[in-house]
């Protein structure tokens, strides 16, 4: 009787372990399926972001040593350091992309000032004063064009 009880307990234990391992495999495949769907919804992006100035930028602005240094640092940050951090930025475009756009649009001094202002606002405490209309897809719309002086 004792032997029959031990065998039945062992059989039940093996059945539960088999079901457990089967459910673990199913869970892993569900996670992989979700990851594939998430990746397919992301638009195709270039592996590296372009340099701050484009081909049609005037040479005096494009090859200025200060602009080259700041542009190189921003290029290095966006392509080497930024992919290592988590992607839970509050704003759209991201702070580094905003910096690139503001320096391109307004020049080095005003661009650095706007970038510093943006980085100081890039936290969850500052998000308490944001108007709900500006929030789209859980990101705050804050393009560079908001900082144009209107005549």
C-alpha positions in Angstrom: 0.0 0.0 0.0 2.8 2.4 0.9 4.6 1.6 -2.4 1.4 2.3 -4.4 1.0 5.6 -2.6 4.6 6.6 -3.3 4.2 5.7 -7.0 1.0 7.8 -7.3 2.6 10.8 -5.6 5.6 10.5 -7.9 3.3 10.2 -10.9 1.3 13.3 -9.9 4.6 15.2 -9.2 5.9 14.3 -12.7 2.6 15.4 -14.3 2.8 18.8 -12.6 6.4 19.2 -13.5 5.6 18.4 -17.1 2.8 20.9 -17.2 4.9 23.5 -15.5 7.7 23.1 -18.1 5.1 23.2 -20.9 3.6 26.4 -19.5 7.1 27.9 -19.2 7.8 27.2 -22.9 4.4 28.7 -23.8 5.2 31.8 -21.8 8.6 32.2 -23.5 7.0 31.9 -26.9 4.4 34.5 -25.9 7.1 36.9 -24.8 8.9 36.3 -28.1 5.7 36.9 -30.0 5.1 40.2 -28.2 8.7 41.3 -28.9 8.3 40.5 -32.6 5.1 42.5 -32.8 6.7 45.4 -30.9 9.7 45.4 -33.3 7.5 45.2 -36.3 5.6 48.3 -35.2 8.8 50.4 -34.9 9.5 52.2 -38.1 12.8 51.3 -39.8 15.4 53.5 -38.4 19.0 54.0 -39.4 21.5 52.4 -37.1 23.4 55.7 -36.7 21.9 59.1 -36.5 23.3 61.8 -38.9 25.7 64.5 -38.0 24.3 67.8 -36.8 24.8 69.7 -40.1 23.6 68.5 -43.5 25.2 68.8 -46.9 23.7 72.1 -47.8 24.9 74.0 -44.7 27.2 76.9 -45.4 30.9 75.9 -45.0 31.7 78.7 -42.5 29.1 77.3 -40.2 29.7 73.7 -40.9 33.5 73.7 -40.4 33.7 76.1 -37.5 35.8 74.3 -34.9 33.4 75.0 -32.0 30.4 73.8 -34.0 32.4 70.7 -35.1 33.3 70.0 -31.4 29.8 70.3 -30.1 28.3 68.5 -33.1 30.9 65.7 -32.6 30.0 65.3 -28.9 26.3 65.2 -29.8 26.9 62.7 -32.5 29.0 60.5 -30.1 26.3 60.7 -27.4 23.5 59.8 -29.8 25.2 56.9 -31.4 27.3 55.4 -28.6 25.9 56.4 -25.2 22.1 57.0 -25.8 21.3 53.4 -27.0 22.7 52.1 -23.7 20.1 54.0 -21.6 16.5 53.1 -21.2 14.0 54.7 -23.6 11.6 56.3 -21.2 12.1 59.9 -22.2 9.2 62.2 -21.2 9.5 64.4 -24.3 9.2 63.9 -28.1 11.7 64.6 -29.7 14.2 63.3 -27.2 16.5 65.7 -25.5 19.5 65.0 -27.7 17.4 65.3 -30.9 16.0 68.5 -29.5 19.5 69.8 -28.9 20.5 68.9 -32.5 17.5 70.6 -33.9 17.8 73.7 -31.8 21.5 74.2 -32.6 20.8 73.8 -36.2 17.8 76.1 -36.2 18.9 78.9 -33.8 22.7 78.7 -33.7 25.1 77.5 -31.1 24.4 80.0 -28.2 20.6 79.9 -28.3 20.7 76.2 -29.1 22.8 75.4 -26.0 20.6 77.6 -23.9 17.4 75.9 -25.1 19.1 72.4 -24.7 20.1 73.2 -21.1 16.5 74.4 -20.4 15.1 71.2 -21.8 17.5 68.9 -19.9 16.6 70.7 -16.7 12.8 70.1 -17.4 13.4 66.4 -18.4 12.2 64.8 -15.2 8.9 63.5 -13.8 8.6 66.4 -11.2 8.6 69.0 -14.0 5.9 66.9 -15.8 3.3 68.0 -13.2 2.8 71.4 -14.9 2.4 70.1 -18.4 -0.9 70.8 -20.1 -2.7 67.6 -21.1 -3.3 68.7 -24.6 0.4 68.5 -25.4 0.5 64.8 -24.4 0.3 62.3 -27.4 1.2 58.6 -27.1 2.4 59.1 -23.5 5.0 61.7 -24.7 4.9 65.4 -24.4 5.0 67.2 -27.7 7.8 69.8 -27.4 9.2 70.6 -30.8 11.8 73.3 -31.5 9.2 75.5 -33.3 7.6 76.3 -29.9 10.5 78.6 -29.2 10.3 80.8 -32.2 9.8 84.5 -31.5 6.5 85.5 -33.1 6.5 89.0 -34.7 
